[in-house]
């Protein structure tokens, strides 16, 4: 009986050893598995963070585009309201004329005479309208203030330096508005800085559609537009010609500025290379320029750079089929 008890005790101890080793092995495996999964979890976490950042960037871009589209939609709503008002007025006038015409037609011999006089007046008015329209067409294809206005596409290159922003910005917007008024309807507009930066990044290398609402958006956006400038138009002119030149389009460039301190010869040579003349002596695009005056409180350095700008633009516009207009204070 005593020997049997020893055998049972030995069996119990061996069983506990096996169980203990098993638990230890399981714990060791868990530790190894956890250690092995750590880099995978870290990579997964980094990937998720990257995806979140990309989605945030896309969200910001979508919000910016949404604001621009909302402004365009507001402008189109305003334009639609104006057209609806004009249509309503024309419908009222048409109804009034129809009533007058019907009353004249139903009258006696006196009415017949009045009707004849009315038809004669309408014929004379039509001839007068034709004469005025012919004059209007001649004016639009002639010179306005010495500047040819026969282009279908217009690019404005604006000096955004501190002197322009501080002294001439509102006047610049006024001059730009007046220039647009000379072109009742263009096939495309573009606004760039003298460094070649676009006013609207979504219209990069494409034309801005010319609508009444879009013109209002351009003017409103210009009021708060600020970007770096080195007071040299060569970068803006170069990018404008390279991005938009098309032999099938009539394009004009308008340069607005007040200062220049670089090499006049270098600018003329650069523009001549990218805007060569054809066999008839016409350049690919016309280049016009508007010069803003020296403020009364400006120093002599400003006076010198202002004269350099005027000298550059007179020669540049002359060689590229355009005109230079210098404004008085």
DAHUKA-V904646 format. One record per helix or strand of 2 or more residues. SS is the DSSP state (H for helix, E for strand). FROM is the first residue (numbers start at 1). TO is the last residue. Records with the same first field share a line. If there is no record, write none. Layout:
SS=FROM-TO, FROM-TO
//
This chain:
H=2-105, 109-140, 162-182, 201-203, 212-222, 234-244, 264-274, 300-319
E=143-144, 147-148, 153-158, 188-193, 251-257, 286-291, 324-326
//
